Amino acid sequence: MGAPPGYRPSAWVHLLHQLPRADFQLRPVPSAFAPQEREYQQALLLVVALAGLGLGLSLIFIAVYLIRFCCCRPPEPPGAKSPPPGGGCVTWNCIAALLVGCAGIGVGFYGNSETSDGVSQLSSALLHANHTLTAIDHLVLEMVERLDEAVRTELTTLEEVLTQRTELVAAARGARRQAETVAQQLQGLAFWRGVPLSPLQVAENVSFVEEYRWLAYVLLLLLELLVCLFTLLGLARQSKWLVIVMTVMSLLVLVLSWGSMGLEAATAVGLSDFCSSPDSYILNLTQEETGLGSDILNYYFLCNQAVSNPFQQRLTLSQRALANIHSQLQGLEREAVPQFPSAQKPVLSLEETLNVTEGSFHQLVALLHCRGLHKDYGSALRGLCEDTLEGLLFLLLFSLLSAGALATVLCSLPRAWALFPPRNPSASCSGSHQSEPFLQSRLEPGLRVCSFPGCRRRPH
């Protein structure tokens, strides 16, 4: 199999492709890309299940930690006013975890953009390939119709004009047979006509799915960003209700992060299997969906010297027939026009049609060459196996950072919430609570006021 120009499997493809796979019975599964096989599907679902297992373990850990914090906390001595030691560390741990989550959000935005760029490159390659295939069909149809029209009109008129000269009529009929031969050979060059698989439809479907995937990830990233910002705001303002709401939202985002992690990991593993050896799978799938011969598919997907052009014979016969028509028309113009002036118009019209047909024929030869479609194939593989896979790995890193940060936040927020000082409803209504730190700073100049719970006032 020959690799497309500019595409080589990356180190990430090789690394992920070497990871072991197993089905639900933990039996080894080959790493060859086979999405239609049940064992391979189970292997990818097992990757998703590992993320679900991670979610379950993290929830159990958080629940055990919070139960231990609530039930095993030593009772506070009566009359104690200062918070227990270590409260400041809890708050700063929570803030550090939120900052790590914000860094993960930046990684997620980059990964989402890279994934979208790779899918866009795949869609563009499919659209360009569809344009090439459509142009081939259009050129063939146009040339065949032009030749048929010339046979029905100009050549018929020319034979009627030259009825008195048998040898000239034979030359005109020879040109007719050559034109019919060219039309017959050209019809076999429109190999994509009637094929049920449309690259345009595939590109539209891919773009449709990618649009919703990109939007879903943007919403997830924005949701986590809002959770981080409002949690920091709740800690800064020591707002219990805001911290409680953000605790619930953090739990929701934690579940979404683990779920996205499972989808990203399974997609990355399956994509690495595909990208390690894409030619065989694409060839078999395209042949199954289109019904085209293996010689045509091998020519365009491999495009090397070992594979011959399957249309070469038809192109050679068509070129020879066009050359014969051209020589016969020159002979008719030289022999028939001086004797039959009325033959000049159909002969000139035939020469003009022949010149246009030859120009379209050269354009058709260039489109039928494997370079164009093979370049689109390589561009699609680079977009899918380089940019998209890289974006998935960054999204996977985002999910890991997000899950770790949110688990830490869920363990820290209840402890930080317990350290918040109680609020006096009357004081909060009159505004004396907000001015209390400033009053204390005036009345007790030797004490320092801390903005976060758990910090002790220490004399200078």
N, C-alpha and C positions, 0 to 999 in steps of 0.2 A: 504494500500500500504506500502510495506517495503522499507525503504531507502537503497540505496547501501552502502556497507561498507566504512566508513570514510567520507561520504558526508552528510553534513547538510546545509540547506540554511543559508547563511550568513545574517548579519544585513543589509547589503546593498540590498540584495534581498528582504527582508521583507519591507524595507523602500520604495524602488522603486515600489514594488508591491502594496503598499497602496496608491500610488498617484492616484488621480481621472483621469478617461479617459472620453473622449467625442468625438462624431462624428462631422461631418461638421455642423449639426444642433444644436450642443452643447447639445445633449441628452446624458445622462450617459451611459457608455459602461462597461460591466463587465470586470474585470481585468484578467479573465481566458484566458490562451493563446489559441487563435483561429485565426491563420493567414489566414485561408480560408474564414472567415466571412468578409463581406463587412464593417460592422460597426467597427470591430477591425482594419481593414486596414485604415479606415478613422481616427481612433484615433491616430495611429502611424504617419500618414501623417500630422495630426494636430500638433504633436510635432515638425515635420520638419518645418511646416509653422510658428510656433512660432519663430524658429531661423531666418526664412526669415523676419518676422516682426521686430525682433531685428536688423537685418541688415538694413532694411529700416529706422528705427528710428535713428540708428547711422549715416547713410548717411545724413539724414535730419538735424540732429544736427550739423554735420560737415559742411554741406553746409550753414546753417544759421550762424554759428560761423564765417566762412570765409567771407561770404557776409558782415556781420556786421563789421568784421575787415577791409575789403577793402573799404567799402562805408562809414562807420561812423567814420573813423579815423580822428582826428582833424588835420588840415593842420599844417605843420611845419613852424615856423617863418623863414623868409629869413635870410640867413647867418648862420643858425644853423649847427654846425659841430658835436656836441656830440649826441649820440643816445638817444632816449627817455628813461625815467626811466622804470625799470622793464624788460629791455631786457635780463639781465643776468638771471633773474628768468625763463624767457621763455626757454632759452637754457638749463638750468639745469633741468627744468621740462621735456624737451624732452629727455635729457640724462637719467633721472631716469626712464622714460617710456620705453626707449630702454633696460635698464638693467632688468626691470621687464619682458620685452619680452624675453630676453635671459634666464632668470630663467624659464619662461614658456617653452622654447625650451627644456631645460633639463628635465622638467616634461614630455614633449611630447615624448622624446626619451625613457624614462623609461616606459611610458604607452604603447608605440608601442612595446617594447620588451616584456612586460608582456602579451599583447594580442597575440603576435606571439607564446610565450611559451604555452599559454593555447590552442591555435589551434593546435600546434604541439603535445601536449598531447592527444588531441582528435583524431588526425590522427593516432598516435601510437596505441591507444586503438582499433581503427577500424582495423588497420592492424593486430594486435594480434588476435582479434576476427575472422578475415578472415582466419588467419593461423589455428586456432582451428577448424573452420568449414570445411576447406579444408582437414585437417588431419582426421577428422571423416569420410568424404566421401571417402578418399583414403584408410583408414583402412578397411572400410566396403567392398569396391570394391575388395581389395586385398584378404580378407578372403573369400568372396563369390567365387572368381575365383579359389582360392586354393582348396576349398571344392568341387567345380564342377569338377576340374581336378582330384581330388582323386576319386570321384564317377565314372568318365568316364574311368579311367585307373586302378588304384590299386584294387578298389573294384570289378570291372568287371573281372579283371584277377583272383582275389581271388575266385570269384564264379565259374569260369570255372575250377579252380584247384580242388575245393572241391565238384564237381558234384556228386561224389560217396557217399558222406555223407550228407544226407538230413538235419540233424540237424545243421551241420556246415554251409551249404548253407543258412539256415534260419537265423543263427546268422550274416552272412555277409550281407544278405539283410536287417536285422534289423539295422545294422550299416549304410547301404545306406540310409534307411528312416530317421534315426536320422541326418545324414549329410545334407540331403535335407531340413529337418526341420530347422536346424541351419541356412542354407543359406537363407531360406525364412524369418526367423525372423530377420536376420541381415539386409536384404534389407530395412526393415521398420525403421531402425535406422538412415539411411542417410537422415535426415529430411530436410536438406538444399539443396539437389540435385534438380536441376531444378527450384530453386527460382530465379526470375528475379532480386531481389535486391542483389547487391554485395557490401559488406563492403569495398572491395578494391577499387571499382569505386568511392564510396562515399568519401573515404579518399583521392583519387587522385583529385577529384573535389574540396574538401575543401582546400587541399594544393595549388592547382592552384589559387583559388580565394585569399587565404591568401598571396601568394607570391606577387601578384599585389597590394593588399591592403597595405602590409608592404612597398613595394617600393614607392607607392604613398605618404604615410605619411613621409617616409624618405626624398623624394624630397620636400615636403611641409616644413618640418622642416629645411632642408638646405636652401631653398629659404628664409625663414624668418630670418635665421641666417645671410645670406649674406646681406639682407636688413638692419638688425640692425648694422652690422659691417660697411657697406659702408655709412650708414647714420651718424654714429659716425665719420667716416673719413671725410665726407663732412662738418660736423660741425667743426671739428678740423682744417681743411684746409680752411674753409670758401669758399668752392667751390659751386657756385650757380648752375652750370649745374648738378653736382652730387646730390645736394639736390633736384633739380627738378625731376631727374630720380627716385630717391628713394621715392619721394612723390607719383609718379605714381605707383611704385612697391608696396609701402605700401598699396595703395588703392586696388590693385589686391589681395595681401595677406589677407587684411581685408575681402574681399568677400569670399575668400577660407576658412578663419577661421570660419566665420559664417556658411558657407555651411557644413563644416566638423562637426561643433557643432550640427547642426540639425540631421545629420546622426548618430552621436555618441549617442545623447540623445534618438532618436527613437530606436536604436539597444539596448541600455542599458535597456530601459523600456520593450521592447519585450522580452529580455533575462531574465529579472527578473521575468516576468510572466511565462515564461517557466520553470525556475529553482525553482519556488515556489512549483510546483507539476509536475515534469516531467514524472512520471510513466504512468499516464493515457494517456497522449498525445502520448508518444513513443509506448505504447502498441497498441493503435488504429491505428497509422500510420504504424507500422510494420505489423500488421495483414492485413491492407488494401493493402500494397505493396507486401507482400509475400504470402498471402493466407494461412498461417499456422494457426493451431488451437489455441484457447485461452489457452488450457491446457499447450501446449509447451511454449508459450510466457510467461505465468504467472510463469512457473517454472524457467525460466532463468532470467527474469527481477526482480522477487521478491525474489526467492531463500530463502525461510524460511520453517519452519516445517509445516506450514499450507498448503503448496502446495506440493502435492506428485509428485514423478518422473513419467512422462507419459511413460517412456520407461522401467519401472521396470518389467512389465509382460514379455515383449520380452526378456529382459536380463535374467530373471529367467529361462524361457523356453530354451533359448540358452545354458545357463550354465548346466542345467540338461541334455540336449541332448548331449553336449560335454562329460559330465561325463559318460553317458550311452555308447557312442562310445568308450570311454577309457576302460570301463569294458569289453565290448564285444571284443575289440581287445586283451585284456589280456587273455580272455578265448580262443580265437582262437589261440593265440600264445602258450598257454598251451596245447590245445587239438589237434590242426590241424598240427602244425609244426612237431611234432614227426612222424606223419603218412604221411604227405605230405611235404617233404623238400622244394619243389618248392614254397610252400606258405610262406616261411620265408621272402623272399625279399619284396613281396607286403605288408606283415604285418608290417615289420620294416619301410617301406616307409610311411605307413599309420600312424604309431605311431609318426614318425618325423613330418609329416604334422599336426597331432593333437597337438603336443607340440607347434609348431610355432603358430598354430591357437589360442591355449589357451593363449599364451603370448600376441598376438595381441588383444585378447578379453579383457584381463585385462587392457591393455592400452586404449582400446575403452571405457571401463566403466569409467575410470578416466577422459577421455575427455568429455564424455556425462554428467558428473556431473555439476551442475549449478555453482559451485564455480568459475571456470575459466572465463566463459563468463560474469558472474555477476560482477566479479572483473574488467573486461574490461569496463563494463557499468558504474561502479562507477568511474573509472579513467577518462572516457570520460566526465562524469558530472562534476567532480572536475576541469578538465581543462577548460571546457566551462563556468561553473558557478562561479568559483573562480578566476582563473588567467585571463581569458578573460574579465570577467565583471570588475575586478579591473583595468585592462589595459584600458578599455573603459572609466572608470571614470577618470583616470589620463589624458587620451586624451581629455576628456571633460573639465577638469581643464586647460589644455594647451590652448584649443580653447578660453576659457573665458579670460585667461590672455593675450593671443595674441590679441583678439579683443579689449580689453580695452587699451592695450599698443599702438596698432596701431592707434586707434581713437585719443588718446592723441598726438601721433606723428603727425598725419595729421593736428591737430589743431595747433601744435606748430611750425612745419617746415616753413610754410609761414611767420610767424612772425619772426622767426630766420633768414630766408632768407632776409627779408626786412631790417634787422639790419646789414647785411654784408656791409663792406665799399666798395665803388666803386673802381674798378681796372683801373689803367692807362695802356692802351695798350702798349705805348712806354716804360713805366717803367717795365712792365712785360717782354717785349722782351729783355731789357737790363739787367734784373736781379736786378735792383735797388729796386723793390717792395719787394723782398725777404729779402734784407738786411736792409729795412727801419726800422724794430723794433730794430735792433742792433744799427743803427745810432742814433735813438731817445734815446736809453738808454745811448749812449755816450754823446750826446749833452745835454740831460736833465736828469741828474742823480737823480734829486729829484722826478721824476715821475716813476711810476711802469707800466710796459707793461702787459696787460692781453691777454690771448690766446683765449678767447671766446668773441663773440660779445656781446655788451651791458654792458661790465664792464667799469666803469669810472676810470679814473686816479685820484688818490687822493694824494695830497702832504703829505709827512711824517710830 
